[in-house]
Amino acid sequence: MSIEKIADLLLKQAIQLTATDIHITPRKHNYHIQFRLHGLLTTIQSIPFQAGERLISHLKFMSSIDISEKRKPQSGSFELNLNNQLIALRISTLPTTLAKESLVIRILPQDHSFILEKMSLFPSTSPILKSFMLHAHGMLIFTGPTGSGKSTTMYAVAEHCAGTLNRRVVTLEDPVEKQSDMLLQVQLNDKAGITYSTGLKAILRHDPDVIIIGEIRDAETAHIAIRAALTGHLVLTSLHTRDAKGAIYRLLEFGVKLQDIEQTLIGIMAQRLIALLCPLCGESCSKFCTRRVAKRTGVYEILYGQALVGALEESKGGKEVYHYPLIKDLIRKGIALGYVPVEEYKHWVLEE
């Protein structure tokens, strides 16, 4: 079988199983292939060294990556049309101590539309999110670890703003994970001089109502996001923090003044993607089960209103006054209602 056919079958299998990532990892005697299914790495097969190297070279060629360069990390992307469904594939390579490359493919379906009402385990989340979008200016932060669904939520909110509220939404992303005709999307490109700083200046001259800054990674980006919110725009962005209150302290670490945070911050949403009990398989549901539409859904710890005021006071050294449902409380509620397996509490809460 040709290497092109092997790659095609591998990608089709991953997409059919709704995998989010494909890992091709070198080992002493072969290459190990794993899919990330519903948040868990699952071994698919092992292939010989020669086949693994040819597979990686083919995927690098498809994503316009230098095939001859194996000593440096590289990244690229390409698109695949499968059964009239457009799929974007983001490729990342990494050299290893075995003098072989590891390759990871992130699978990003492009034709999938996000519906706010169907993204959370609890229906009360959607009205709160929609109320945030009615603000003319300010900043809304989405937090959580990698793979917790932050980008998906931001796209859903952005498409609600553009479609339902008829507002002009401009995004500044690195990289653009989902192409949407409803949004005006800008890809960062350091070689072309499009950084967060220069990109935002150009966006502000483009008459936006809502600005999405993909992720705050450093002090410069944090100040850019705050500055955009202070100029009368609604800014959506993301951070890597464990809980909602952690976003406040992260901004302070980046040197943002507490006064500016108080003036701009509308709300903070910490989220996790948690497994659901399968109504057909029950507790022992296989990761390969395709008999239900959703195996994971979001739970959202939302810090806003008086609880946000209390958290800001707490950051000044005051005592916490207002309580709000935390991630652990929401997971416990899902378990009590019979929607969530007990293992999710152990995974997300006890490990933290």
PyMOL commands that set and color helices and strands:
alter all, ss='L'
color gray80, all
select helices_A, chain A and resi 3-16+49-62+116-118+125-132+150-163+196-204+219-230+245-253+258-264+305-315+327-336+342-350
alter helices_A, ss='H'
color red, helices_A
select strands_A, chain A and resi 21-26+31-37+40-47+74-82+85-95+101-109+138-143+169-173+184-187+210-213+234-239+265-275+296-304
alter strands_A, ss='S'
color yellow, strands_A
deselect
rebuild
show_as cartoon
